Amino acid sequence: MNSMSVSIPISKEDKVSGVISVPADFRKEKTIGVILAHGAGNDMENPLIVDLARGLADAGFLTLRFNFLYKEKGRKAPDSQKKLEMTWMQVYRFLETHPKYATDKIIAAGKSMGGRVASQMAASGDLPAAGLIFLGYPLHPPGKKDQLRDAHLYDLQAPLMFFAGSRDPFCDLALLHPILDRLKSDWDLDIIEGGDHSFRLPKSANISQQEVHDHILGKTVEWLKADIL
């Protein structure tokens, strides 16, 4: 696996940083690309994002992780929905048209906000991803279970992989299950027992964060091989 830093143009004025991780046996016509977007409170150096990007590359999948504009500029508050979508689209096009690393299939993956934005774009037909991976889908704001972010999910067509912590205040599993049963897309759900929104477990679980990341990586590879290859 080889990783390299890239600069991705978003507009005439703006660029964002990214990292492409290339599997040792990379072949454009036989390799799946996975783009990983971070959540609202972190960036592309989030440990889960980094571990998945590197682990997937080691498993034979090309990966591209990137920063949204607000993080690139050192701001804490996320960009507007329009700017988030513009960044996602330009990153997707960057990989889709890359002269050396373009792949036949591209999967859109994201932590919380990053996955939500990708799914909204996919539902409207703006992001032609071959599949979507949700690393903690933000189904509702904490304490506001009546404000569900599910309407667009019913328009998705591509295969979906959900990872959810059983203690996630952004995703009540009792609300998620009936929503999944109504989706048109094929879907899989992996529950991290005891996990919060970032899949952190209580100390009493006696399971390291690295073990959690390794579990998510393993399930992701299984899903990609079963549902996408």
KAMOKA-V127829 format. One line per field, one symbol per residue. ss: DSSP state (A for helix, B for strand, O for the rest). phi: phi as a letter, one per 40 degrees, with the letter a starting at -180 (. if undefined). psi: psi as a letter, one per 30 degrees, with the letter a starting at -180 (. if undefined). Layout:
ss: ???
phi: ???
psi: ???
//
This chain:
ss: OBBBBBBBBOOOOOBBBBBBBBOOOOOAAAOBBBBBBOOOOOOOOOAAAAAAAAAAAAOOOBBBBBOOAAAAOOOOOOOOAAAAAAAAAAAAAAAAOOOOOOOOBBBBBBBOAAAAAAAAAAAOOOOOOOBBBBBOOOOOOOOOOOOOOOAAAAAOOOBBBBBBBOOOOOOOAAAAAAAAAOOOOOBBBBBBOOOOOOOOOOAAAOOOAAAAAAAAAAAAAAAAAAAAO
phi: .bbacbbbcbacbbbbcabcbbccbdbdcbbccbcbbccccbaccddcccccccccccchbcbbbaccdccccgccccccdccccccdcccdcdccbccbbcbcbbbbbacfdcccccccccccgcbcccabbbcgcccacdgbccbcbbdcccccbccbbbbaccbcccacccccdcccccccccabbbcccgcccbgcbcdccfbccccccccccccccdccccbbc
psi: kkkkklkjkeaffkllklkkkklehkkefgkkkkkkkllegaafgkeeeeeeeeeeefggkkljllkleeeegglekllleeeeeeeeeeeeeeeegkfegklekkkjkkkceeeeeeeeeeefgfjhkflkkjiikiellkgiffikifeffffkflkkjkkkkfgjffjjffeeefeeffkelklkkjkjkfkafggklleffhkleeeeeeeeeeeeeeeeeefe.
//
